[in-house]
Amino acid sequence: PRRKLAKCDTVLLASDGLFDNLPGEEIVDLVRKGSLSSAADRLRQRVDENMVGERPDQPSKPDDFTFVLYRRKRVPNVSTIPPRAIP
């Protein structure tokens, strides 16, 4: 279904390799703060750590993983955007 995104909402689309290696709460904490590229780096680093780690208190399943992050940017007020020529 379609969802209306608010300013700065972040959408994560990911394979099961992500969710097999990080709990949902940690994923949310990692992607909601900072720039999108920093969030992606933190997410990749934590999954990599958990895939090779042997901590019984953390999920760990060696697997491939793929993810896409999208964040809706703040949209300036249309009336304040100066007109420009289209080449």
Secondary structure, DSSP 8 states (H G I E B T S, - for coil): ------TT-EEEEE-HHHHTTS-HHHHHHHHSSS-HHHHHHHHHHHHHHHHH---TTS--------EEEEE------GGGS------
